[in-house]
Amino acid sequence: MKEHLPATRNTEQRLFYKMEKKGVSGIVVSVMMILLVLASVAIVWGVVNNIISQNIEQSESCFNNYGKINFDDKYTCYNASSNELKFSIGLKDIEIEKLLIAITSESGSKSFELLKEGSSSEFLRKYTGEYGEVISAPGKNSGSTYVVDIDALGLENIKQIEVAPIINGYQCEVADSIKSISVC
């Protein structure tokens, strides 16, 4: 004869079976949540790592440049009769691509680049050269004196001059400046 299970026993088995299903789906949900969190962390890490890498590359290019690019105060002055600004830049043990020179006056400011490989300019010349000649930035452990035609730049009453190096494609902070330019 068949033994019949009491109704309560059959009900318990059905409940246990349903609970097992619910337990399995809870585990699946937990695993999916963990995978979702891990994927989110991976995406955020990728973005943050890229930003940090770019900033480190720029910092490495501009690191340790303090005191390696200087204006020579003795040879930096303004000649009112010819309306020219003479300035001398010296480089120590540093390799640059170009120098960014900014001249500030009462009427505004202008900036220009001195390239390592040279270029010509109608408003800039070497101290002993002519306007329009090819000029270049000073090389490593050297210096040069330049003359700027202030009229050609459209400036008057020069107040200051600043220089910032460009290294590995990154513009570094201002390396030196003269805030009070003497008269020649």
PyMOL commands that place a pseudoatom at each C-alpha (Angstrom):
pseudoatom trace, name=CA, resn=MET, resi=1, chain=A, elem=C, hetatm=0, pos=[0.000, 0.000, 0.000]
pseudoatom trace, name=CA, resn=LYS, resi=2, chain=A, elem=C, hetatm=0, pos=[1.013, 3.461, -0.686]
pseudoatom trace, name=CA, resn=GLU, resi=3, chain=A, elem=C, hetatm=0, pos=[1.734, 5.592, 2.154]
pseudoatom trace, name=CA, resn=HIS, resi=4, chain=A, elem=C, hetatm=0, pos=[0.282, 9.010, 1.805]
pseudoatom trace, name=CA, resn=LEU, resi=5, chain=A, elem=C, hetatm=0, pos=[2.112, 11.971, 3.136]
pseudoatom trace, name=CA, resn=PRO, resi=6, chain=A, elem=C, hetatm=0, pos=[0.140, 14.233, 5.293]
pseudoatom trace, name=CA, resn=ALA, resi=7, chain=A, elem=C, hetatm=0, pos=[-0.992, 17.435, 3.622]
pseudoatom trace, name=CA, resn=THR, resi=8, chain=A, elem=C, hetatm=0, pos=[1.320, 19.467, 5.765]
pseudoatom trace, name=CA, resn=ARG, resi=9, chain=A, elem=C, hetatm=0, pos=[4.319, 17.498, 4.579]
pseudoatom trace, name=CA, resn=ASN, resi=10, chain=A, elem=C, hetatm=0, pos=[3.425, 18.067, 0.919]
pseudoatom trace, name=CA, resn=THR, resi=11, chain=A, elem=C, hetatm=0, pos=[2.941, 21.763, 1.590]
pseudoatom trace, name=CA, resn=GLU, resi=12, chain=A, elem=C, hetatm=0, pos=[6.334, 21.934, 3.309]
pseudoatom trace, name=CA, resn=GLN, resi=13, chain=A, elem=C, hetatm=0, pos=[7.999, 20.369, 0.301]
pseudoatom trace, name=CA, resn=ARG, resi=14, chain=A, elem=C, hetatm=0, pos=[6.375, 22.856, -2.027]
pseudoatom trace, name=CA, resn=LEU, resi=15, chain=A, elem=C, hetatm=0, pos=[7.433, 25.785, 0.157]
pseudoatom trace, name=CA, resn=PHE, resi=16, chain=A, elem=C, hetatm=0, pos=[10.990, 24.438, 0.400]
pseudoatom trace, name=CA, resn=TYR, resi=17, chain=A, elem=C, hetatm=0, pos=[11.121, 24.116, -3.386]
pseudoatom trace, name=CA, resn=LYS, resi=18, chain=A, elem=C, hetatm=0, pos=[9.884, 27.686, -3.838]
pseudoatom trace, name=CA, resn=MET, resi=19, chain=A, elem=C, hetatm=0, pos=[12.388, 28.955, -1.284]
pseudoatom trace, name=CA, resn=GLU, resi=20, chain=A, elem=C, hetatm=0, pos=[15.215, 27.232, -3.120]
pseudoatom trace, name=CA, resn=LYS, resi=21, chain=A, elem=C, hetatm=0, pos=[14.203, 29.014, -6.318]
pseudoatom trace, name=CA, resn=LYS, resi=22, chain=A, elem=C, hetatm=0, pos=[14.081, 32.320, -4.528]
pseudoatom trace, name=CA, resn=GLY, resi=23, chain=A, elem=C, hetatm=0, pos=[17.466, 31.653, -2.959]
pseudoatom trace, name=CA, resn=VAL, resi=24, chain=A, elem=C, hetatm=0, pos=[19.058, 30.912, -6.316]
pseudoatom trace, name=CA, resn=SER, resi=25, chain=A, elem=C, hetatm=0, pos=[17.649, 34.077, -7.877]
pseudoatom trace, name=CA, resn=GLY, resi=26, chain=A, elem=C, hetatm=0, pos=[18.976, 36.081, -4.904]
pseudoatom trace, name=CA, resn=ILE, resi=27, chain=A, elem=C, hetatm=0, pos=[22.451, 34.668, -5.515]
pseudoatom trace, name=CA, resn=VAL, resi=28, chain=A, elem=C, hetatm=0, pos=[22.214, 35.524, -9.217]
pseudoatom trace, name=CA, resn=VAL, resi=29, chain=A, elem=C, hetatm=0, pos=[21.165, 39.078, -8.366]
pseudoatom trace, name=CA, resn=SER, resi=30, chain=A, elem=C, hetatm=0, pos=[24.055, 39.402, -5.898]
pseudoatom trace, name=CA, resn=VAL, resi=31, chain=A, elem=C, hetatm=0, pos=[26.587, 38.158, -8.463]
pseudoatom trace, name=CA, resn=MET, resi=32, chain=A, elem=C, hetatm=0, pos=[25.192, 40.529, -11.085]
pseudoatom trace, name=CA, resn=MET, resi=33, chain=A, elem=C, hetatm=0, pos=[25.428, 43.463, -8.663]
pseudoatom trace, name=CA, resn=ILE, resi=34, chain=A, elem=C, hetatm=0, pos=[29.043, 42.591, -7.889]
pseudoatom trace, name=CA, resn=LEU, resi=35, chain=A, elem=C, hetatm=0, pos=[29.857, 42.386, -11.611]
pseudoatom trace, name=CA, resn=LEU, resi=36, chain=A, elem=C, hetatm=0, pos=[28.116, 45.710, -12.213]
pseudoatom trace, name=CA, resn=VAL, resi=37, chain=A, elem=C, hetatm=0, pos=[30.145, 47.367, -9.435]
pseudoatom trace, name=CA, resn=LEU, resi=38, chain=A, elem=C, hetatm=0, pos=[33.387, 45.875, -10.794]
pseudoatom trace, name=CA, resn=ALA, resi=39, chain=A, elem=C, hetatm=0, pos=[32.582, 47.113, -14.320]
pseudoatom trace, name=CA, resn=SER, resi=40, chain=A, elem=C, hetatm=0, pos=[31.819, 50.602, -12.960]
pseudoatom trace, name=CA, resn=VAL, resi=41, chain=A, elem=C, hetatm=0, pos=[35.091, 50.660, -11.025]
pseudoatom trace, name=CA, resn=ALA, resi=42, chain=A, elem=C, hetatm=0, pos=[37.003, 49.571, -14.148]
pseudoatom trace, name=CA, resn=ILE, resi=43, chain=A, elem=C, hetatm=0, pos=[35.443, 52.359, -16.229]
pseudoatom trace, name=CA, resn=VAL, resi=44, chain=A, elem=C, hetatm=0, pos=[36.114, 55.025, -13.591]
pseudoatom trace, name=CA, resn=TRP, resi=45, chain=A, elem=C, hetatm=0, pos=[39.706, 53.764, -13.142]
pseudoatom trace, name=CA, resn=GLY, resi=46, chain=A, elem=C, hetatm=0, pos=[40.315, 53.938, -16.905]
pseudoatom trace, name=CA, resn=VAL, resi=47, chain=A, elem=C, hetatm=0, pos=[39.176, 57.573, -17.080]
pseudoatom trace, name=CA, resn=VAL, resi=48, chain=A, elem=C, hetatm=0, pos=[41.035, 58.663, -13.940]
pseudoatom trace, name=CA, resn=ASN, resi=49, chain=A, elem=C, hetatm=0, pos=[44.215, 56.825, -14.971]
pseudoatom trace, name=CA, resn=ASN, resi=50, chain=A, elem=C, hetatm=0, pos=[44.190, 58.557, -18.377]
pseudoatom trace, name=CA, resn=ILE, resi=51, chain=A, elem=C, hetatm=0, pos=[43.820, 62.009, -16.788]
pseudoatom trace, name=CA, resn=ILE, resi=52, chain=A, elem=C, hetatm=0, pos=[46.558, 61.327, -14.243]
pseudoatom trace, name=CA, resn=SER, resi=53, chain=A, elem=C, hetatm=0, pos=[48.935, 59.995, -16.926]
pseudoatom trace, name=CA, resn=GLN, resi=54, chain=A, elem=C, hetatm=0, pos=[48.513, 63.156, -19.019]
pseudoatom trace, name=CA, resn=ASN, resi=55, chain=A, elem=C, hetatm=0, pos=[49.145, 65.406, -16.009]
pseudoatom trace, name=CA, resn=ILE, resi=56, chain=A, elem=C, hetatm=0, pos=[52.219, 63.408, -14.996]
pseudoatom trace, name=CA, resn=GLU, resi=57, chain=A, elem=C, hetatm=0, pos=[53.660, 63.685, -18.516]
pseudoatom trace, name=CA, resn=GLN, resi=58, chain=A, elem=C, hetatm=0, pos=[53.183, 67.466, -18.466]
pseudoatom trace, name=CA, resn=SER, resi=59, chain=A, elem=C, hetatm=0, pos=[54.646, 67.743, -14.960]
pseudoatom trace, name=CA, resn=GLU, resi=60, chain=A, elem=C, hetatm=0, pos=[57.689, 65.689, -15.946]
pseudoatom trace, name=CA, resn=SER, resi=61, chain=A, elem=C, hetatm=0, pos=[58.298, 67.982, -18.940]
pseudoatom trace, name=CA, resn=CYS, resi=62, chain=A, elem=C, hetatm=0, pos=[58.207, 71.127, -16.836]
pseudoatom trace, name=CA, resn=PHE, resi=63, chain=A, elem=C, hetatm=0, pos=[59.744, 69.702, -13.662]
pseudoatom trace, name=CA, resn=ASN, resi=64, chain=A, elem=C, hetatm=0, pos=[63.057, 71.065, -12.388]
pseudoatom trace, name=CA, resn=ASN, resi=65, chain=A, elem=C, hetatm=0, pos=[63.175, 74.132, -14.661]
pseudoatom trace, name=CA, resn=TYR, resi=66, chain=A, elem=C, hetatm=0, pos=[63.344, 76.701, -11.881]
pseudoatom trace, name=CA, resn=GLY, resi=67, chain=A, elem=C, hetatm=0, pos=[66.239, 79.102, -12.405]
pseudoatom trace, name=CA, resn=LYS, resi=68, chain=A, elem=C, hetatm=0, pos=[67.266, 77.595, -15.747]
pseudoatom trace, name=CA, resn=ILE, resi=69, chain=A, elem=C, hetatm=0, pos=[65.791, 80.344, -17.951]
pseudoatom trace, name=CA, resn=ASN, resi=70, chain=A, elem=C, hetatm=0, pos=[66.635, 83.915, -16.980]
pseudoatom trace, name=CA, resn=PHE, resi=71, chain=A, elem=C, hetatm=0, pos=[66.495, 87.443, -18.263]
pseudoatom trace, name=CA, resn=ASP, resi=72, chain=A, elem=C, hetatm=0, pos=[69.735, 89.352, -17.803]
pseudoatom trace, name=CA, resn=ASP, resi=73, chain=A, elem=C, hetatm=0, pos=[68.737, 92.615, -16.089]
pseudoatom trace, name=CA, resn=LYS, resi=74, chain=A, elem=C, hetatm=0, pos=[71.906, 94.377, -17.297]
pseudoatom trace, name=CA, resn=TYR, resi=75, chain=A, elem=C, hetatm=0, pos=[70.971, 93.882, -20.935]
pseudoatom trace, name=CA, resn=THR, resi=76, chain=A, elem=C, hetatm=0, pos=[67.201, 94.371, -20.683]
pseudoatom trace, name=CA, resn=CYS, resi=77, chain=A, elem=C, hetatm=0, pos=[66.059, 97.947, -21.191]
pseudoatom trace, name=CA, resn=TYR, resi=78, chain=A, elem=C, hetatm=0, pos=[63.756, 100.235, -23.166]
pseudoatom trace, name=CA, resn=ASN, resi=79, chain=A, elem=C, hetatm=0, pos=[65.163, 102.714, -25.696]
pseudoatom trace, name=CA, resn=ALA, resi=80, chain=A, elem=C, hetatm=0, pos=[62.621, 105.552, -25.902]
pseudoatom trace, name=CA, resn=SER, resi=81, chain=A, elem=C, hetatm=0, pos=[64.296, 107.311, -28.889]
pseudoatom trace, name=CA, resn=SER, resi=82, chain=A, elem=C, hetatm=0, pos=[64.023, 104.249, -31.165]
pseudoatom trace, name=CA, resn=ASN, resi=83, chain=A, elem=C, hetatm=0, pos=[60.979, 102.807, -29.330]
pseudoatom trace, name=CA, resn=GLU, resi=84, chain=A, elem=C, hetatm=0, pos=[62.689, 99.437, -29.015]
pseudoatom trace, name=CA, resn=LEU, resi=85, chain=A, elem=C, hetatm=0, pos=[62.908, 96.977, -26.150]
pseudoatom trace, name=CA, resn=LYS, resi=86, chain=A, elem=C, hetatm=0, pos=[66.203, 95.156, -25.755]
pseudoatom trace, name=CA, resn=PHE, resi=87, chain=A, elem=C, hetatm=0, pos=[66.199, 91.941, -23.730]
pseudoatom trace, name=CA, resn=SER, resi=88, chain=A, elem=C, hetatm=0, pos=[68.708, 89.203, -23.060]
pseudoatom trace, name=CA, resn=ILE, resi=89, chain=A, elem=C, hetatm=0, pos=[67.746, 85.612, -22.253]
pseudoatom trace, name=CA, resn=GLY, resi=90, chain=A, elem=C, hetatm=0, pos=[70.057, 82.949, -20.891]
pseudoatom trace, name=CA, resn=LEU, resi=91, chain=A, elem=C, hetatm=0, pos=[69.413, 79.202, -20.767]
pseudoatom trace, name=CA, resn=LYS, resi=92, chain=A, elem=C, hetatm=0, pos=[71.232, 76.868, -18.450]
pseudoatom trace, name=CA, resn=ASP, resi=93, chain=A, elem=C, hetatm=0, pos=[71.154, 73.073, -18.640]
pseudoatom trace, name=CA, resn=ILE, resi=94, chain=A, elem=C, hetatm=0, pos=[67.720, 72.762, -20.286]
pseudoatom trace, name=CA, resn=GLU, resi=95, chain=A, elem=C, hetatm=0, pos=[66.382, 71.641, -23.679]
pseudoatom trace, name=CA, resn=ILE, resi=96, chain=A, elem=C, hetatm=0, pos=[63.421, 73.622, -25.046]
pseudoatom trace, name=CA, resn=GLU, resi=97, chain=A, elem=C, hetatm=0, pos=[61.294, 73.576, -28.188]
pseudoatom trace, name=CA, resn=LYS, resi=98, chain=A, elem=C, hetatm=0, pos=[60.546, 77.283, -28.001]
pseudoatom trace, name=CA, resn=LEU, resi=99, chain=A, elem=C, hetatm=0, pos=[60.204, 80.225, -25.653]
pseudoatom trace, name=CA, resn=LEU, resi=100, chain=A, elem=C, hetatm=0, pos=[57.004, 82.193, -25.233]
pseudoatom trace, name=CA, resn=ILE, resi=101, chain=A, elem=C, hetatm=0, pos=[57.770, 85.867, -24.622]
pseudoatom trace, name=CA, resn=ALA, resi=102, chain=A, elem=C, hetatm=0, pos=[55.027, 88.184, -23.283]
pseudoatom trace, name=CA, resn=ILE, resi=103, chain=A, elem=C, hetatm=0, pos=[55.444, 91.959, -23.211]
pseudoatom trace, name=CA, resn=THR, resi=104, chain=A, elem=C, hetatm=0, pos=[52.984, 93.993, -21.153]
pseudoatom trace, name=CA, resn=SER, resi=105, chain=A, elem=C, hetatm=0, pos=[52.370, 97.719, -21.502]
pseudoatom trace, name=CA, resn=GLU, resi=106, chain=A, elem=C, hetatm=0, pos=[49.791, 100.271, -20.423]
pseudoatom trace, name=CA, resn=SER, resi=107, chain=A, elem=C, hetatm=0, pos=[47.927, 99.705, -23.691]
pseudoatom trace, name=CA, resn=GLY, resi=108, chain=A, elem=C, hetatm=0, pos=[47.788, 95.893, -23.456]
pseudoatom trace, name=CA, resn=SER, resi=109, chain=A, elem=C, hetatm=0, pos=[50.065, 92.929, -23.961]
pseudoatom trace, name=CA, resn=LYS, resi=110, chain=A, elem=C, hetatm=0, pos=[51.496, 90.950, -26.863]
pseudoatom trace, name=CA, resn=SER, resi=111, chain=A, elem=C, hetatm=0, pos=[53.229, 87.597, -26.949]
pseudoatom trace, name=CA, resn=PHE, resi=112, chain=A, elem=C, hetatm=0, pos=[55.388, 85.837, -29.500]
pseudoatom trace, name=CA, resn=GLU, resi=113, chain=A, elem=C, hetatm=0, pos=[57.476, 82.696, -29.770]
pseudoatom trace, name=CA, resn=LEU, resi=114, chain=A, elem=C, hetatm=0, pos=[61.195, 82.204, -30.188]
pseudoatom trace, name=CA, resn=LEU, resi=115, chain=A, elem=C, hetatm=0, pos=[61.602, 78.854, -31.914]
pseudoatom trace, name=CA, resn=LYS, resi=116, chain=A, elem=C, hetatm=0, pos=[64.579, 76.593, -31.347]
pseudoatom trace, name=CA, resn=GLU, resi=117, chain=A, elem=C, hetatm=0, pos=[64.894, 75.953, -35.094]
pseudoatom trace, name=CA, resn=GLY, resi=118, chain=A, elem=C, hetatm=0, pos=[64.439, 79.639, -35.965]
pseudoatom trace, name=CA, resn=SER, resi=119, chain=A, elem=C, hetatm=0, pos=[61.965, 81.851, -37.774]
pseudoatom trace, name=CA, resn=SER, resi=120, chain=A, elem=C, hetatm=0, pos=[61.854, 85.374, -39.159]
pseudoatom trace, name=CA, resn=SER, resi=121, chain=A, elem=C, hetatm=0, pos=[59.932, 88.312, -37.774]
pseudoatom trace, name=CA, resn=GLU, resi=122, chain=A, elem=C, hetatm=0, pos=[59.263, 91.872, -38.848]
pseudoatom trace, name=CA, resn=PHE, resi=123, chain=A, elem=C, hetatm=0, pos=[59.294, 93.130, -35.241]
pseudoatom trace, name=CA, resn=LEU, resi=124, chain=A, elem=C, hetatm=0, pos=[62.103, 91.058, -33.682]
pseudoatom trace, name=CA, resn=ARG, resi=125, chain=A, elem=C, hetatm=0, pos=[65.822, 90.891, -34.399]
pseudoatom trace, name=CA, resn=LYS, resi=126, chain=A, elem=C, hetatm=0, pos=[69.055, 89.785, -32.784]
pseudoatom trace, name=CA, resn=TYR, resi=127, chain=A, elem=C, hetatm=0, pos=[70.949, 92.622, -31.111]
pseudoatom trace, name=CA, resn=THR, resi=128, chain=A, elem=C, hetatm=0, pos=[73.421, 92.865, -34.026]
pseudoatom trace, name=CA, resn=GLY, resi=129, chain=A, elem=C, hetatm=0, pos=[70.984, 91.703, -36.730]
pseudoatom trace, name=CA, resn=GLU, resi=130, chain=A, elem=C, hetatm=0, pos=[68.274, 93.174, -38.929]
pseudoatom trace, name=CA, resn=TYR, resi=131, chain=A, elem=C, hetatm=0, pos=[64.489, 92.866, -38.778]
pseudoatom trace, name=CA, resn=GLY, resi=132, chain=A, elem=C, hetatm=0, pos=[63.222, 90.047, -40.999]
pseudoatom trace, name=CA, resn=GLU, resi=133, chain=A, elem=C, hetatm=0, pos=[66.308, 87.840, -40.526]
pseudoatom trace, name=CA, resn=VAL, resi=134, chain=A, elem=C, hetatm=0, pos=[65.916, 84.285, -39.246]
pseudoatom trace, name=CA, resn=ILE, resi=135, chain=A, elem=C, hetatm=0, pos=[66.435, 84.194, -35.495]
pseudoatom trace, name=CA, resn=SER, resi=136, chain=A, elem=C, hetatm=0, pos=[66.253, 81.324, -33.034]
pseudoatom trace, name=CA, resn=ALA, resi=137, chain=A, elem=C, hetatm=0, pos=[65.959, 80.819, -29.313]
pseudoatom trace, name=CA, resn=PRO, resi=138, chain=A, elem=C, hetatm=0, pos=[69.220, 80.346, -27.433]
pseudoatom trace, name=CA, resn=GLY, resi=139, chain=A, elem=C, hetatm=0, pos=[70.452, 76.792, -27.147]
pseudoatom trace, name=CA, resn=LYS, resi=140, chain=A, elem=C, hetatm=0, pos=[71.292, 74.778, -24.064]
pseudoatom trace, name=CA, resn=ASN, resi=141, chain=A, elem=C, hetatm=0, pos=[73.835, 76.561, -21.807]
pseudoatom trace, name=CA, resn=SER, resi=142, chain=A, elem=C, hetatm=0, pos=[73.841, 79.750, -23.893]
pseudoatom trace, name=CA, resn=GLY, resi=143, chain=A, elem=C, hetatm=0, pos=[72.175, 83.121, -24.197]
pseudoatom trace, name=CA, resn=SER, resi=144, chain=A, elem=C, hetatm=0, pos=[71.142, 85.736, -26.752]
pseudoatom trace, name=CA, resn=THR, resi=145, chain=A, elem=C, hetatm=0, pos=[70.123, 89.372, -26.827]
pseudoatom trace, name=CA, resn=TYR, resi=146, chain=A, elem=C, hetatm=0, pos=[67.146, 90.471, -28.910]
pseudoatom trace, name=CA, resn=VAL, resi=147, chain=A, elem=C, hetatm=0, pos=[65.513, 93.766, -29.880]
pseudoatom trace, name=CA, resn=VAL, resi=148, chain=A, elem=C, hetatm=0, pos=[61.750, 94.245, -30.300]
pseudoatom trace, name=CA, resn=ASP, resi=149, chain=A, elem=C, hetatm=0, pos=[60.198, 97.058, -32.349]
pseudoatom trace, name=CA, resn=ILE, resi=150, chain=A, elem=C, hetatm=0, pos=[57.507, 98.248, -29.933]
pseudoatom trace, name=CA, resn=ASP, resi=151, chain=A, elem=C, hetatm=0, pos=[55.726, 100.328, -32.624]
pseudoatom trace, name=CA, resn=ALA, resi=152, chain=A, elem=C, hetatm=0, pos=[55.307, 97.212, -34.795]
pseudoatom trace, name=CA, resn=LEU, resi=153, chain=A, elem=C, hetatm=0, pos=[53.645, 95.438, -31.847]
pseudoatom trace, name=CA, resn=GLY, resi=154, chain=A, elem=C, hetatm=0, pos=[51.335, 98.388, -31.196]
pseudoatom trace, name=CA, resn=LEU, resi=155, chain=A, elem=C, hetatm=0, pos=[52.448, 98.833, -27.598]
pseudoatom trace, name=CA, resn=GLU, resi=156, chain=A, elem=C, hetatm=0, pos=[53.491, 101.864, -25.600]
pseudoatom trace, name=CA, resn=ASN, resi=157, chain=A, elem=C, hetatm=0, pos=[54.949, 102.463, -22.136]
pseudoatom trace, name=CA, resn=ILE, resi=158, chain=A, elem=C, hetatm=0, pos=[56.351, 98.976, -21.546]
pseudoatom trace, name=CA, resn=LYS, resi=159, chain=A, elem=C, hetatm=0, pos=[55.768, 97.699, -18.004]
pseudoatom trace, name=CA, resn=GLN, resi=160, chain=A, elem=C, hetatm=0, pos=[57.078, 94.125, -17.900]
pseudoatom trace, name=CA, resn=ILE, resi=161, chain=A, elem=C, hetatm=0, pos=[58.395, 91.181, -19.884]
pseudoatom trace, name=CA, resn=GLU, resi=162, chain=A, elem=C, hetatm=0, pos=[57.926, 87.459, -19.112]
pseudoatom trace, name=CA, resn=VAL, resi=163, chain=A, elem=C, hetatm=0, pos=[59.282, 84.220, -20.529]
pseudoatom trace, name=CA, resn=ALA, resi=164, chain=A, elem=C, hetatm=0, pos=[57.797, 80.698, -20.374]
pseudoatom trace, name=CA, resn=PRO, resi=165, chain=A, elem=C, hetatm=0, pos=[59.387, 77.628, -21.959]
pseudoatom trace, name=CA, resn=ILE, resi=166, chain=A, elem=C, hetatm=0, pos=[57.549, 75.144, -24.131]
pseudoatom trace, name=CA, resn=ILE, resi=167, chain=A, elem=C, hetatm=0, pos=[58.972, 71.647, -23.612]
pseudoatom trace, name=CA, resn=ASN, resi=168, chain=A, elem=C, hetatm=0, pos=[57.670, 68.442, -25.243]
pseudoatom trace, name=CA, resn=GLY, resi=169, chain=A, elem=C, hetatm=0, pos=[54.648, 70.346, -26.500]
pseudoatom trace, name=CA, resn=TYR, resi=170, chain=A, elem=C, hetatm=0, pos=[53.654, 71.642, -23.043]
pseudoatom trace, name=CA, resn=GLN, resi=171, chain=A, elem=C, hetatm=0, pos=[53.775, 75.276, -21.996]
pseudoatom trace, name=CA, resn=CYS, resi=172, chain=A, elem=C, hetatm=0, pos=[55.382, 75.529, -18.586]
pseudoatom trace, name=CA, resn=GLU, resi=173, chain=A, elem=C, hetatm=0, pos=[54.879, 78.222, -15.971]
pseudoatom trace, name=CA, resn=VAL, resi=174, chain=A, elem=C, hetatm=0, pos=[56.558, 81.616, -16.335]
pseudoatom trace, name=CA, resn=ALA, resi=175, chain=A, elem=C, hetatm=0, pos=[60.256, 80.980, -15.743]
pseudoatom trace, name=CA, resn=ASP, resi=176, chain=A, elem=C, hetatm=0, pos=[61.344, 84.596, -15.278]
pseudoatom trace, name=CA, resn=SER, resi=177, chain=A, elem=C, hetatm=0, pos=[60.022, 88.122, -15.550]
pseudoatom trace, name=CA, resn=ILE, resi=178, chain=A, elem=C, hetatm=0, pos=[61.174, 91.714, -15.214]
pseudoatom trace, name=CA, resn=LYS, resi=179, chain=A, elem=C, hetatm=0, pos=[58.473, 93.938, -13.757]
pseudoatom trace, name=CA, resn=SER, resi=180, chain=A, elem=C, hetatm=0, pos=[60.371, 97.207, -13.924]
pseudoatom trace, name=CA, resn=ILE, resi=181, chain=A, elem=C, hetatm=0, pos=[62.218, 97.792, -17.182]
pseudoatom trace, name=CA, resn=SER, resi=182, chain=A, elem=C, hetatm=0, pos=[64.964, 100.407, -17.090]
pseudoatom trace, name=CA, resn=VAL, resi=183, chain=A, elem=C, hetatm=0, pos=[65.634, 102.990, -19.782]
pseudoatom trace, name=CA, resn=CYS, resi=184, chain=A, elem=C, hetatm=0, pos=[68.668, 102.443, -22.037]
for i in range(1, 184): cmd.bond("trace and resi %d" % i, "trace and resi %d" % (i + 1))
show_as sticks, trace
zoom trace
